[in-house]
Amino acid sequence: MSVWNPENIKDVAESVGITSLSDDVLQGLCSDIEYRISQVLEEALKFMRHSKRSTLTTQDVAQALRVLDVEPLYGYESTRPLRFGEASIGPGQPLFYVEDEEVDFEKLINAPLPKVPREMTFTAHWLAVEGVQPSIPQNPTAADSRNQELVPKGQSANPHMAAMSGNENVTVKPLVKHVLSKELQLYFEKICSALLDESNNEYRTAAFASIRSDPGLHQLVPYFVQFIAEKVTHNLKNLFVLTQIMLLTTAMLENSNLYVDPYIASIVPPVLTCLVGRHLGPSPDPLGAYDLRRLSASVLSSISKKYSKSSHMLKPRLARTCLKHFLDPTKPLGANYGGIIGLQAIGGSEIVRALVVPNLKEYEELVRDAIDAMDESKRNEGEMVIRALLEALVSLEEESVGAVNGFANGHAAEMRKELGDKIGDLFAERVLELGKPRLVKAIMEC
């Protein structure tokens, strides 16, 4: 038996011209109406709960009708609860109606007019110009910058800095929840384990091939960038891990389907660490890290060639960093070596002519001290630095125009003196030993 009154259905049927309805039809319609009303109420209650309210409103019912694809009711969008009045039209026949609010015209006329809303407008402003924020009202002020200084700093604020200080048990809660499918999570775990597996070369080769060509790795790019930064920070003494990380970076840059531009600022620091790091690899074997530095230089060359157009300040910043490590006498020779090959990788002969050649005479004393040292490993490092400088100078020969003959005995001595005054006697002697007059001419023209 239905709760709905069959008499109401009879009244509606008579209003549309249906005069006779059987009892079975009435019962069926009553059950259906009861089901439909409960369905609307259930949907309306969902809207009420999601709105964090405990009172059901007419707007909840209207939204429920819209969800159920039913024409909404009109005239009941009041924000105030409705007041129903009761009138009797006969014995046992009450009539309920909505009471109309009485409006006092005198108060309505004397009430102040509301403020005219502003028209909607749009304005444009520069958030930053060449990395410098203009001082305009739309941009954050100095007070906002001072508030930013209250953000936690130090070793515990950055997980990478905490790792370098020995505090490994630092957890950082991500600001944004990034949902990955189980397939991508499994793929990422397998790739990371394959890259660090020294015993299975085929496994690593397959992983690099997949990263180099797979088109569906867009969501994993930030995870790979974070993986690169963490492994470089935690494994500065492990040349195998650092080499694999640089190969991973190369594979990501070679994948034309990945959009790596927003992450270049995060990729460059690990690459520079492997290029000009003070202490890389085990301490007894400083020469073992030179292959890693050359690999890092090739990665840096790819980054500067591919992304210098989208970031105009990329090359100058990289060149400034490499030049600083090249000329710093407090840095070890390995860092100097990384700065030299880094400068050549970034700009080729143009940077060598502008930044390397003018500083060779000043740098000669440092290399001469290394060559004359009693320590054999230091002498070997000095020879590696000289070899890198000669390779950088040889790149100038390609742009030298015109035929050059060999030097006569008298002219050779004069040329040796002029070349020594320009780049230092040690480097002048090594350049002349190469027997390339065109190279000598190119150096003298710098």
Secondary structure as GFF3:
##gff-version 3
##sequence-region A 1 446
A	DSSP	alpha_helix	6	15	.	.	.	ID=ss1
A	DSSP	alpha_helix	23	50	.	.	.	ID=ss2
A	DSSP	alpha_helix	58	67	.	.	.	ID=ss3
A	DSSP	beta_strand	84	88	.	.	.	ID=ss4
A	DSSP	beta_strand	94	98	.	.	.	ID=ss5
A	DSSP	alpha_helix	105	110	.	.	.	ID=ss6
A	DSSP	alpha_helix	142	148	.	.	.	ID=ss7
A	DSSP	alpha_helix	159	164	.	.	.	ID=ss8
A	DSSP	alpha_helix	182	195	.	.	.	ID=ss9
A	DSSP	alpha_helix	201	213	.	.	.	ID=ss10
A	DSSP	three_ten_helix	218	220	.	.	.	ID=ss11
A	DSSP	alpha_helix	221	234	.	.	.	ID=ss12
A	DSSP	alpha_helix	239	254	.	.	.	ID=ss13
A	DSSP	three_ten_helix	261	263	.	.	.	ID=ss14
A	DSSP	alpha_helix	264	276	.	.	.	ID=ss15
A	DSSP	three_ten_helix	286	289	.	.	.	ID=ss16
A	DSSP	alpha_helix	290	307	.	.	.	ID=ss17
A	DSSP	alpha_helix	314	327	.	.	.	ID=ss18
A	DSSP	alpha_helix	333	347	.	.	.	ID=ss19
A	DSSP	alpha_helix	349	351	.	.	.	ID=ss20
A	DSSP	pi_helix	352	356	.	.	.	ID=ss21
A	DSSP	three_ten_helix	357	359	.	.	.	ID=ss22
A	DSSP	alpha_helix	360	371	.	.	.	ID=ss23
A	DSSP	alpha_helix	376	394	.	.	.	ID=ss24
A	DSSP	three_ten_helix	397	399	.	.	.	ID=ss25
A	DSSP	alpha_helix	409	423	.	.	.	ID=ss26
A	DSSP	alpha_helix	425	433	.	.	.	ID=ss27
A	DSSP	alpha_helix	437	444	.	.	.	ID=ss28
###
